[in-house]
Amino acid sequence: MRKSFIDDLFRAHQATDPMPPPSMVYGWLEGLLKLLFPELSDSRYSSSRTLEQHFNALNLELYNILEFLRERMEHSAKEIEDAFLDSLPDIRSKLIKDANAILEGDPAAVNTGEVIRTYPGFLAIAVYRIAHEFFRQGVPLLPRILTEYAHAKTGVDIHPGAQIGERFCIDHATGIVIGETVEIGTDVKIYQGVTLGALSVKKEMARTKRHPTIQDRVVIYSGATILGGQTVIGHDSIIGGNVWLTESVPPASRIYYEAFTTQKIKKS
């Protein structure tokens, strides 16, 4: 019986496509974040050449990770690596804007260094922006490994396929879900427990727009749930805590849930 079980396990291992070990991906990600942001680094570089050597070592790690996936990628590991490296200045620039948005949106934040070093919302956004670039290039599996790392660390679940604009602010980050086809504009702020999800989880809807669109300068307070691919939250709107929305609202709306009533959504 045991021998049969071992044989079954061996066949399962043989039939499984090669995958990069999660520990290898996590090590590369943590090294990259420390390189991009001195606030996260364990030490200071003695020279630009030392930093360049670390940068090149991380590039080699990325290449080795991508090599595990080469049979499932449209482009070679080297092409993906080069494209990702070319995107890094833009990713870092966007993340600095995100950190500034969190600083401006949270009275308790002292400076951007504190945001980058200690805020789980910033970590979740940083990992998302890195993972999104790989998703955009059609790299399988790796984007989800990255975002699930952030999910485990922060409680924020952002699908790498989501499209999120600049100056994104997550405050009190935990329990947040942002689905694959969500579209978020610029200067959007969301609080803990917000769900931007789908109305249906039917498998045949996998290739459709299932998740809401959040336009520019929207604030979504804690516990709000917004569902559906046709649901659009107009720009400059405020969505109150614990609101449940499955329909669009026009720009500059104020939507809130009034407790101890008939549980109707109030619009003002």
C-alpha positions, 0 to 999 in steps of 0.5 A, a space after each residue: 500500500 505504501 509502495 503504491 502511494 510512493 509510486 503515485 507521488 513520484 508520477 505526480 512529481 514527474 508530471 508537474 511542470 517545472 516551477 520556481 521555488 517560492 523561497 527563491 522568488 521571495 528572496 529575489 523580491 526582498 532583495 529587489 525592494 531593498 535595492 529600490 528603497 534605501 529605507 528597506 536596506 540592511 546596510 549602505 553601499 560603499 560605492 556605486 560599483 558595489 550597488 551595481 554588483 548587487 543589481 547584476 546579481 539580482 538580474 541573474 536570480 531573475 533570469 534563473 527564476 524565469 528559466 523555470 517557466 521558459 516552456 510556458 512563456 511566449 518570449 525568452 527569459 532574457 527578453 523578459 528580464 530586459 523588458 522588466 529591467 527597462 520598466 524599473 525606473 517607471 515602477 520606482 517612480 510610481 511607488 514614490 508617488 504612492 508613498 507620498 499619497 499615503 503620507 498626505 492621506 494619513 495624519 499619523 504618517 511622519 515622512 515617506 521613509 516611515 511609509 516605505 519602511 513600516 506601512 503594509 499598504 505600501 508593501 502591498 502596492 509595491 509588490 503589486 506593481 512589480 507583479 503587474 509588470 510580469 503579468 503584462 508581459 504574459 509571464 505565467 505563475 510568477 505574478 501570483 507567487 509575488 502577490 500571494 507573498 504580499 497577501 500573506 504579509 499584509 492581508 491585502 489581496 491584489 490580483 496582478 492583473 488589476 489596473 491601478 493608477 498613480 498615487 494609490 493610497 491604502 490606509 490601515 491595510 488588511 482584509 482588502 480584495 482587489 480582483 483581476 479586472 478591477 480598474 482604478 484611476 489616479 488619487 484613489 484611497 481605500 481603507 481596510 476591509 474593502 472588496 472590489 469583486 465580481 458578482 459571479 464566480 462562474 468559470 465561463 466569465 474568466 475572460 470577461 470584465 468581472 470587477 468594478 471600475 473606480 474613477 479618479 479621486 474616489 475614497 472608499 471607506 472600511 468594509 465597503 463592497 463593490 461588485 460587478 464588471 459594469 459597476 462604475 464609481 464616478 470620479 470624486 465620489 465618496 463611498 461610506 463604510 459597510 456600503 454594498 454596491 452592485 450598480 454604478 454611481 455618478 461622479 461626485 456621489 456620496 454613498 453611505 449606509 445609515 445604521 439602525 434604519 431599513 438598511 437603504 443606501 442613501 445618496 446625497 
